[in-house]
Amino acid sequence: VSLKMKVCVLVLGLSLVLTVCVARSPYQAVLQHSRIRGRQQGPNVCAMQQLKGTNKKYFTNCKQWYHRKVCGKPTMITYECCPGYEKIPGEKGCPAALPLVNIYNTLGVVGASTTQMYSERAQLKEEIEGPGSFTFFAPSNEAWAALPTEILDALVSNVNIELLNALHYHMVSRRLTSEELRHGSSFASMYQDFHVHIHHYSNGIVTVNCARLIKPDQHATNGIVHVVDRVITAVSNNVHMLIDVDDDLETLRTAMAAAGLTTMLETDGQYTIFAPTNDAFEKIPQETLNRILGDPVALRDLLNYHILNHMQCAESIVSGTPMETLQGTVLEVGCDGDQMTLNGKAIVTKKDQLGTNGVIHYINELLIPDSAKVLLELAEDSSVATATKLFVEAGLSSHLTGSEALTMLTPLDDAFKGSDTTMTPDLRKLMTNHILKEQLSSKSLYHGQELETLGGLKLRVFVYRNNLCIENACIAAHDKMGRYASMFTVDKVLTPPMGTVMDVLKADDRFSLLVGAVQTSGMTELLNQQGALTFFAPTNDAFNALPRAELNQLMRNRQELSAVLRYHLGEGLLVKAGVGRGRCSLVFQRNYTVYVNKVPVADADLMATNGVVHAVNSMIRPLRKSSSPFRSTGRDFHCTELFLQCFHEVTSHIVCIEFQCLHEVTSSA
């Protein structure tokens, strides 16, 4: 018996778990979460998020519960009886089930007394008191109060027939619980079988004709009541017809026809159209607008960027959400209080104009996707104002506004800090070499690839674990793919290689002693030959820091001098951005300074055709294997990982670069 009891308990427990875990509708999921959050207040209590200063309430999901915000506005937690329950004086929570009464009486209990009053006036009372099975999407008292006076007067003054028709449109002649109100479904109403359109969103919000269900599942003896936040009207036209008859959308209508999108908007579907008004088109510079309107590819991209392939009612949005457009890129659809936003901007002027195959939201600003822009327009929308000005001043505007297949390497504004940006022939040549002769995607670049510039130079691609670089300039943002050309935002002004490693050293007075040492040691040919070298090049200060006797001895011993210099030289080209942050190593970055064997690099990324030079003001010496680059002076530091990346010298020796997990530590050499 004992064993049987245990088995029964186990089976009962499993059934409860399965009941809880069974797939539920999104609304039921947030309702359950609200019940869990409210259970400390007593049985059948739901926690609600109420927007401060308003009567708007939402059943909470986990994210909203912790953020305490809806549409960016603060909320407060309120508690009320979950649907179908009521309080009993002196008892905790909501222990009593609401008595089942007919729909007419239920309206008075659930905050829809105005609907109840109009039902009586329209002679609907007898129908919803009597036998049958109905679903009533009942407007709340506030919903009726929000109707414009002239519309309400027209409804109630026309021998009640208009009012009866309006109320019948809110009814379906069958019982539909929230579980049965599935996303994208529609049901014939009791007004001439015009359909009501249901959307059941993943965040738990359910709408009918874009009106939000604020009190769903109020059961009655002859059906069910769902209280909604607005009065809904019959929908008979598709979205194309709505656009076709609105003079404010005349330019959009013409553009849609030119792009061949009219047929799509006439067919069955679930579209959301962010419809630019005539004023929105007029805000665009005429030259830009004419170019796009005259280019079928750009025009289609532009219009498809305003269309979602699903229906998104304004009331379904409680926070910014990325949504894919028909053009293929993403819009962030969000809200700020009661305003709907696109990409963070409150440009929606009219919401929820419903058609049979979608919804239209009017916007007062045209959204131009990157794929419809020329290079200059791509640059104007980014944080690269200095580079953009220099490209124009360098006489490159025709390339930036034309239809050539190009890629522009555009340094961030910070890259020019401390630099003289007065236009000179050399600067003009430099800016020309920031434009590549083909349209590229950074995803297609590979290590060792050579790219030709408009100035005729060949630039090299370097792929590192943490960066993708073209010479010394590394990609700092996502690509912008324009109509004909691409823009790569880079972190530095490009320094194209102008000679070999030896040429770089000879051209810089800081390396005059090193040049002599290289010649003495017989390494000149090595630094001139083809290859990919990284030279941590000692400056004159590094040589002068050596004790005089040691320096003299070193300069007299060609073999020893060669060994010392070769210890500073590695095979493989490593630019500054290729050195990782967040790890430390014998070559690593800390606070944007590169260190090698504890020696800071004074000047990085002097690019050469056969390598790169990094200037150091101290001689680099081998570290003992057991030593670490820095010892923390502020706190103990323990590494969880140890990597060895070996950097082959051009001799048979190996310099090991030891990687450790050095984070923000206070260090001393």
C-alpha positions in Angstrom: 0.0 0.0 0.0 2.8 2.3 0.9 4.5 1.8 -2.5 1.2 2.3 -4.3 0.7 5.6 -2.4 4.2 6.7 -3.4 3.5 5.9 -7.0 0.2 7.8 -6.9 1.9 10.8 -5.4 4.6 10.6 -8.0 2.1 10.4 -10.9 0.1 13.3 -9.4 3.2 15.4 -9.1 4.2 14.6 -12.7 0.8 15.5 -14.0 0.9 18.8 -12.2 4.3 19.5 -13.7 3.1 18.5 -17.1 0.0 20.8 -16.7 2.3 23.7 -15.8 4.8 23.0 -18.6 2.3 22.4 -21.4 2.5 24.9 -24.2 0.3 27.9 -23.4 -0.7 31.0 -25.3 1.5 34.0 -24.8 -1.4 35.7 -22.9 -1.9 32.8 -20.6 1.9 32.8 -19.9 2.0 36.4 -18.8 -1.2 35.9 -16.8 0.4 33.0 -15.0 3.5 35.1 -14.3 1.2 37.9 -12.9 -0.5 35.3 -10.7 2.9 34.1 -9.4 3.9 37.7 -8.6 0.6 38.4 -6.9 0.3 35.2 -4.8 1.7 36.8 -1.6 -1.3 39.1 -1.6 -3.6 36.1 -1.4 -5.3 33.6 -3.7 -6.2 34.6 -7.3 -4.5 38.0 -7.1 -2.7 39.2 -10.2 0.2 41.7 -10.2 -0.3 44.5 -12.8 2.1 47.0 -14.2 0.3 50.4 -14.2 1.8 53.3 -16.1 2.3 56.1 -13.6 -0.2 59.0 -14.1 -2.5 56.8 -16.3 -5.1 54.0 -15.9 -3.2 51.8 -18.4 -2.4 48.4 -16.9 -0.6 45.4 -18.2 -0.1 41.8 -17.0 3.6 41.5 -16.3 6.2 39.4 -17.9 9.5 38.7 -16.3 11.4 41.5 -18.2 8.8 44.1 -17.4 8.7 43.1 -13.8 12.4 43.8 -13.2 12.6 46.9 -15.5 9.5 48.5 -14.1 8.9 50.2 -17.4 6.5 50.1 -20.3 7.3 52.2 -23.4 10.2 53.8 -21.5 7.9 55.2 -18.8 8.0 54.1 -15.2 5.3 51.8 -13.8 4.1 50.9 -10.4 2.9 47.5 -9.3 -0.8 47.2 -8.5 -2.7 44.2 -7.4 -6.2 43.2 -8.4 -8.3 40.1 -8.8 -7.4 37.8 -11.6 -10.0 37.4 -14.3 -13.1 35.5 -13.0 -12.5 36.2 -9.3 -13.7 38.7 -6.7 -12.9 39.8 -3.2 -14.8 38.8 0.0 -14.9 41.4 2.8 -12.5 40.4 5.6 -10.8 37.7 3.4 -7.3 37.9 2.0 -6.9 38.0 -1.8 -9.8 37.1 -4.1 -11.0 33.7 -2.9 -14.5 33.8 -4.6 -15.3 33.0 -8.2 -17.4 35.6 -9.9 -21.0 34.4 -10.2 -21.8 33.4 -13.8 -24.5 35.7 -15.2 -25.5 36.6 -18.7 -23.4 38.8 -20.9 -25.6 41.9 -20.3 -25.1 41.7 -16.5 -21.4 40.7 -17.0 -20.8 44.0 -18.8 -21.8 45.9 -15.7 -19.4 43.9 -13.5 -16.3 44.2 -15.6 -16.0 48.0 -16.2 -18.1 48.1 -19.4 -21.2 49.8 -18.0 -21.3 52.3 -20.9 -21.4 49.4 -23.4 -24.2 47.9 -21.2 -26.1 51.2 -21.4 -25.7 51.5 -25.2 -26.8 47.8 -25.6 -30.1 48.7 -23.9 -30.5 51.8 -26.0 -29.8 49.9 -29.2 -32.3 47.2 -28.1 -29.5 44.6 -27.9 -30.2 43.8 -24.2 -32.7 41.1 -24.9 -30.4 39.3 -27.3 -27.4 39.3 -24.9 -29.6 38.3 -21.9 -31.1 35.4 -23.8 -30.0 32.0 -25.0 -27.0 31.7 -27.3 -23.3 31.6 -27.3 -21.5 34.9 -28.0 -18.2 36.6 -27.8 -18.5 40.3 -27.0 -15.4 42.6 -27.5 -16.8 45.2 -25.2 -15.3 48.7 -25.2 -14.4 50.0 -21.8 -16.1 53.1 -20.4 -12.9 55.1 -21.2 -13.0 53.8 -24.8 -16.4 55.3 -25.3 -15.4 58.5 -23.6 -12.4 58.8 -26.0 -14.6 58.8 -29.1 -14.9 62.1 -30.9 -18.3 63.7 -30.0 -19.5 63.9 -33.6 -18.9 60.2 -34.1 -20.6 59.2 -30.9 -23.6 61.5 -31.7 -23.9 60.0 -35.2 -24.0 56.5 -33.6 -26.7 57.2 -31.0 -29.0 59.5 -33.0 -29.8 57.5 -36.1 -32.9 55.6 -34.8 -30.3 53.4 -33.0 -29.6 51.3 -36.1 -26.1 52.6 -36.4 -25.4 51.9 -32.8 -26.8 48.4 -33.1 -24.6 47.8 -36.1 -21.6 49.1 -34.3 -22.3 46.9 -31.3 -23.0 43.8 -33.5 -19.6 44.4 -35.1 -18.1 43.8 -31.6 -19.7 40.4 -31.4 -19.1 36.9 -32.7 -21.8 34.3 -32.5 -19.6 31.7 -30.7 -17.6 31.6 -27.5 -14.0 32.4 -28.1 -11.5 32.3 -25.1 -8.1 34.0 -25.3 -6.6 30.6 -26.1 -8.7 30.5 -29.3 -7.8 34.1 -30.3 -4.8 33.0 -32.3 -2.4 35.3 -34.0 -3.5 36.3 -37.5 -7.0 34.7 -37.2 -10.2 36.5 -38.1 -13.8 35.8 -37.3 -17.1 36.8 -38.9 -18.8 39.4 -36.8 -22.6 39.6 -36.3 -22.6 42.8 -38.5 -23.0 41.6 -42.1 -20.3 39.0 -41.5 -17.6 41.6 -41.6 -14.6 40.0 -40.0 -12.8 41.1 -36.8 -9.0 40.6 -37.0 -7.1 39.0 -34.1 -3.4 39.3 -33.3 -2.0 37.5 -30.3 1.6 38.7 -29.8 4.5 36.9 -28.2 4.6 39.4 -25.3 1.1 38.3 -24.3 -0.8 41.3 -25.7 -3.9 40.3 -27.7 -5.7 42.8 -30.0 -8.9 42.8 -32.1 -8.7 45.3 -34.9 -5.7 46.8 -33.1 -7.7 47.4 -29.9 -6.0 45.8 -26.9 -7.9 43.3 -24.7 -7.5 44.8 -21.3 -9.8 42.3 -19.4 -9.9 39.1 -21.3 -11.9 35.9 -20.5 -14.8 37.3 -18.5 -17.1 34.3 -18.7 -20.9 34.5 -18.8 -23.7 32.0 -19.0 -24.2 32.7 -22.6 -20.8 33.5 -23.8 -17.7 35.4 -22.9 -16.7 39.1 -22.6 -13.3 40.6 -23.5 -13.0 44.2 -22.5 -11.1 46.3 -25.1 -9.5 49.7 -24.9 -11.2 51.3 -27.9 -14.3 51.2 -30.0 -13.6 49.2 -33.2 -15.0 49.8 -36.7 -15.7 47.6 -39.6 -12.8 46.9 -42.0 -13.6 46.5 -45.7 -10.7 47.9 -47.7 -7.2 46.5 -48.2 -4.2 48.6 -47.5 -3.7 49.6 -51.1 -7.2 51.0 -51.3 -6.6 53.0 -48.0 -3.5 54.5 -49.6 -5.3 55.1 -52.9 -8.0 57.3 -51.4 -5.9 59.4 -49.1 -4.6 62.7 -50.6 -1.9 62.9 -47.9 -0.3 59.8 -49.4 -0.3 60.9 -53.0 3.5 60.8 -53.4 3.6 57.4 -51.8 0.9 56.1 -54.1 2.8 57.3 -57.1 6.0 55.8 -55.9 4.3 52.4 -55.1 3.0 52.2 -58.6 6.4 53.1 -60.1 8.0 50.4 -58.0 5.4 47.8 -59.0 4.3 47.2 -55.4 0.6 47.9 -56.0 -0.3 44.3 -56.7 1.4 43.0 -53.6 -0.6 45.4 -51.4 -3.9 44.2 -53.0 -3.3 40.5 -52.2 -4.0 38.6 -49.0 -1.3 39.0 -46.4 -0.4 40.6 -43.1 1.5 43.8 -43.7 2.6 46.8 -41.6 3.2 49.9 -43.7 5.0 52.9 -42.2 3.5 55.3 -44.8 5.4 58.6 -45.4 3.1 61.5 -46.0 3.6 64.0 -48.8 5.3 66.3 -46.3 7.8 63.5 -45.5 8.9 63.3 -49.1 9.2 67.0 -49.4 11.7 67.1 -46.5 14.2 65.2 -48.7 16.6 67.3 -50.9 15.1 67.4 -54.3 18.3 66.0 -56.0 18.3 63.0 -53.7 14.6 62.4 -54.1 14.8 62.6 -57.9 17.7 60.2 -58.0 15.8 57.6 -55.9 12.5 58.0 -57.8 14.4 57.6 -61.1 16.2 54.4 -59.9 13.9 51.4 -59.8 16.3 49.4 -57.6 16.8 52.2 -55.0 13.1 53.0 -55.1 12.0 49.5 -54.4 14.5 49.2 -51.6 13.3 52.5 -50.1 9.6 51.5 -50.1 10.3 47.9 -48.9 12.2 49.4 -46.0 8.8 50.9 -44.9 7.0 47.5 -44.9 7.0 44.6 -42.5 5.7 41.2 -43.6 3.6 40.9 -40.4 1.0 43.1 -38.8 2.2 45.2 -35.9 -0.5 47.2 -34.1 0.7 50.1 -32.0 -0.8 48.7 -28.8 1.4 45.6 -29.1 4.6 47.5 -28.6 5.8 47.9 -25.0 9.6 48.4 -25.8 11.9 48.8 -28.7 12.0 45.6 -30.8 14.1 45.0 -34.0 11.9 43.9 -36.9 12.9 42.8 -40.3 11.6 44.8 -43.3 10.8 43.5 -46.8 14.0 45.2 -47.8 15.9 42.8 -45.7 17.4 45.1 -43.0 16.0 45.9 -39.6 13.9 48.7 -38.2 13.6 49.2 -34.4 9.9 49.6 -33.7 9.4 51.0 -30.3 7.4 53.4 -28.2 7.9 56.4 -25.9 4.9 56.8 -23.7 1.9 56.9 -26.0 4.0 57.7 -29.0 5.1 55.0 -31.5 8.8 55.3 -32.5 10.9 54.1 -35.4 14.7 53.8 -34.8 14.2 55.7 -31.6 12.4 58.7 -33.3 8.8 59.7 -32.6 7.8 60.2 -36.2 4.5 58.3 -36.3 1.7 60.8 -36.7 -1.3 58.5 -37.1 -1.5 54.9 -35.9 -3.5 51.8 -36.6 -5.3 52.5 -39.9 -6.5 49.0 -40.4 -7.1 47.2 -43.7 -8.2 43.7 -44.5 -4.6 42.7 -45.2 -2.6 44.9 -42.9 -2.2 48.1 -40.9 -0.9 51.5 -41.8 1.0 53.9 -39.5 1.5 57.4 -41.0 5.0 58.9 -40.6 6.3 62.4 -41.2 9.9 61.4 -42.1 11.1 59.3 -45.0 13.2 56.3 -44.0 16.1 55.9 -46.5 17.9 52.5 -46.2 21.7 52.4 -46.8 21.0 50.3 -49.9 19.4 53.4 -51.6 22.2 55.8 -50.7 25.4 57.0 -52.4 28.7 57.1 -50.5 28.3 60.8 -49.5 24.9 60.0 -47.9 26.2 57.0 -46.1 29.0 59.2 -44.6 26.7 62.0 -43.6 24.7 59.7 -41.4 27.7 58.5 -39.5 30.2 59.8 -36.9 32.8 60.6 -39.6 32.2 64.3 -40.3 35.9 65.2 -40.4 36.7 62.5 -43.0 33.6 63.4 -45.1 34.7 67.1 -45.2 38.2 66.0 -46.2 37.0 63.7 -49.0 35.0 66.7 -50.4 37.9 69.1 -50.0 40.2 66.7 -51.8 38.0 66.9 -54.9 36.5 63.4 -54.6 32.8 64.4 -54.5 32.2 62.9 -58.0 33.2 59.5 -56.6 31.1 59.9 -53.5 28.0 60.8 -55.4 28.4 58.7 -58.6 27.6 55.1 -59.5 31.1 53.6 -59.4 31.6 50.3 -57.5 33.9 51.5 -54.7 34.7 51.0 -51.0 35.5 54.0 -48.9 37.7 53.6 -45.8 36.3 56.3 -43.5 38.3 57.1 -40.3 36.3 58.1 -37.2 36.5 61.7 -36.1 38.7 60.7 -33.1 41.3 59.5 -35.6 42.0 63.1 -36.6 42.5 64.5 -33.1 45.8 66.4 -32.9 46.3 66.3 -36.7 46.4 69.2 -39.1 43.5 68.8 -41.5 44.4 71.7 -43.8 44.1 70.4 -47.3 47.5 69.9 -49.0 48.6 67.8 -52.0 49.9 65.1 -49.7 46.6 65.0 -47.7 44.7 64.9 -51.0 46.7 61.9 -52.1 46.2 60.3 -48.7 42.4 60.7 -48.9 42.4 59.3 -52.5 44.1 56.2 -51.1 41.2 55.7 -48.6 39.0 54.7 -51.6 39.2 51.2 -53.0 38.4 50.4 -56.6 35.7 47.8 -55.9 32.6 47.4 -53.8 33.5 45.1 -50.9 31.9 43.5 -47.8 34.2 43.1 -44.8 32.9 39.6 -44.6 34.6 38.7 -47.9 38.0 39.9 -46.9 40.8 37.4 -46.1 44.3 37.5 -44.7 46.9 38.6 -47.2 44.4 40.0 -49.7 45.6 43.0 -51.7 43.2 45.9 -52.4 43.9 48.6 -55.0 43.1 52.2 -54.2 42.0 55.0 -56.5 45.6 56.4 -56.1 47.0 53.1 -57.5 48.4 51.8 -54.2 48.1 48.2 -53.1 46.8 47.8 -49.5 47.0 44.6 -47.5 44.4 42.9 -45.4 45.3 41.5 -42.0 42.9 39.2 -40.1 43.5 38.8 -36.4 41.6 37.0 -33.7 40.1 40.3 -32.5 40.3 42.6 -35.4 40.1 42.9 -39.2 42.6 45.5 -40.5 43.6 47.1 -43.8 47.2 48.2 -43.2 47.1 50.0 -39.8 43.4 50.9 -40.0 40.9 48.4 -38.5 37.2 48.0 -39.0 35.4 49.9 -36.2 31.7 49.5 -37.1 29.4 47.4 -39.3 29.7 47.9 -43.0 27.4 50.4 -44.7 26.4 48.9 -48.1 25.1 51.6 -50.4 23.4 51.5 -53.8 26.7 51.2 -55.7 29.5 51.5 -53.1 30.3 50.5 -49.5 31.7 52.4 -46.5 34.0 50.8 -43.9 34.4 52.9 -40.8 38.0 52.5 -39.5 39.6 53.5 -36.3 42.7 55.2 -37.7 43.8 57.3 -40.6 45.5 55.0 -43.1 49.2 55.2 -43.3 50.0 53.4 -46.6 53.4 51.7 -46.9 55.8 54.0 -48.8 58.9 51.8 -48.7 60.6 48.8 -47.1 61.3 48.5 -43.4 64.8 49.8 -44.1 63.4 52.8 -46.0 61.1 53.6 -43.0 64.1 53.6 -40.6 66.2 55.8 -42.9 63.4 58.3 -43.3 63.1 58.8 -39.5 65.8 60.7 -37.6 64.8 58.8 -34.4 66.4 55.7 -35.9 69.8 57.0 -37.1 71.8 54.9 -34.6 69.7 51.8 -35.5 70.3 52.4 -39.2 74.1 52.3 -38.5 73.7 49.2 -36.3 71.7 47.4 -39.0 74.4 48.2 -41.6 77.2 47.2 -39.2 75.5 43.9 -38.5 74.9 43.1 -42.2 71.1 43.1 -41.9 70.3 45.7 -44.6 69.4 43.2 -47.2 67.1 41.4 -44.8 65.2 44.6 -44.1 64.8 45.4 -47.8 63.8 42.0 -49.1 60.2 41.0 -49.7 58.4 39.5 -46.7 56.2 40.3 -43.7 58.3 41.4 -40.7 57.5 43.1 -37.4 60.3 45.2 -36.1 60.3 46.6 -32.6 62.8 49.2 -33.5 65.0 50.7 -30.8 65.2 54.5 -31.1 68.3 56.6 -30.5 67.0 56.9 -26.9 67.1 53.2 -26.5 70.8 53.0 -27.6 71.8 56.0 -25.5 70.1 54.4 -22.4 72.7 51.6 -22.5 75.8 52.0 -20.4 78.5 53.5 -22.6 80.9 50.5 -22.1 78.1 48.0 -23.0 77.1 50.0 -26.1 80.7 50.3 -27.3 81.2 46.5 -26.8 77.9 45.8 -28.6 78.8 47.9 -31.6 82.2 46.3 -31.9 80.9 42.7 -31.9 79.0 42.2 -35.1 77.7 38.8 -34.2 76.3 39.9 -30.8 74.9 43.1 -32.4 73.1 41.0 -35.0 71.7 38.7 -32.3 70.3 41.6 -30.3 68.7 43.3 -33.3 67.2 40.0 -34.5 65.6 39.5 -31.1 63.6 42.7 -31.9 62.5 41.3 -35.3 59.8 38.7 -35.9 58.3 37.0 -38.9 54.7 37.8 -39.5 53.1 41.2 -39.6 51.5 42.4 -36.3 49.9 45.8 -36.2 48.9 47.5 -33.0 45.2 46.5 -33.3 46.2 42.9 -33.8 47.5 42.8 -30.2 44.7 41.7 -27.9 43.2 43.6 -25.0 41.9 41.9 -21.9 44.7 39.3 -22.1 48.2 40.2 -21.2 51.3 38.8 -22.9 54.8 39.6 -23.5 53.3 41.5 -26.4 50.0 43.0 -25.2 47.9 46.2 -24.9 47.1 48.0 -21.7 45.4 51.4 -21.8 45.9 51.5 -25.5 49.7 51.1 -25.2 51.4 48.1 -26.6 54.1 46.4 -24.4 56.7 43.9 -25.5 58.6 42.2 -22.7 57.5 45.0 -20.4 58.8 47.7 -22.8 56.1 50.1 -24.0 55.9 50.8 -27.7 56.4 54.6 -28.2 55.1 54.8 -31.7 53.2 52.0 -33.4 52.3 51.1 -37.0 54.9 52.6 -39.1 53.9 50.6 -42.2 56.3 49.3 -44.7 55.9 47.3 -47.9 57.5 44.3 -46.3 56.4 44.7 -42.7 55.7 47.1 -39.9 57.9 49.1 -37.5 57.0 49.8 -33.9 59.4 52.3 -32.1 60.6 51.4 -28.6 62.7 53.6 -26.4 64.3 50.8 -24.5 66.2 47.7 -25.7 64.0 44.6 -25.4 65.6 41.8 -23.4 64.5 38.2 -22.9 62.4 37.5 -19.8 62.9 34.5 -17.7 60.3 31.9 -18.4 59.0 32.1 -14.8 58.6 35.9 -14.8 55.4 37.6 -15.7 55.2 40.9 -17.6 53.8 42.8 -14.6 53.4 42.3 -10.9 50.3 43.7 -9.4 50.9 46.3 -6.7 47.3 46.9 -5.8 45.9 43.3 -5.4 46.6 39.7 -6.0 46.1 38.5 -9.5 45.4 35.0 -10.6 45.2 33.8 -14.2 42.8 31.1 -15.2 44.3 30.5 -18.6 47.9 30.5 -20.0 48.5 30.5 -23.7 51.8 30.4 -25.5 52.0 32.0 -28.9 55.4 31.6 -30.4 56.9 34.3 -32.6 59.6 32.8 -34.8 62.7 34.9 -35.2 64.4 35.2 -38.5 67.2 33.1 -36.9 66.6 29.6 -35.6 65.7 31.0 -32.2 62.1 31.3 -31.0 60.7 34.2 -29.0 57.7 33.0 -27.0 54.9 35.5 -26.4 53.2 34.4 -23.2 49.5 35.3 -23.0 47.8 35.6 -19.6 44.5 37.0 -18.4 45.6 40.4 -17.2 42.6 42.7 -16.7 42.5 46.1 -15.2 45.4 45.7 -12.7 47.6 48.4 -11.2 51.0 47.4 -12.4 54.6 48.4 -12.3 57.4 47.2 -14.5 
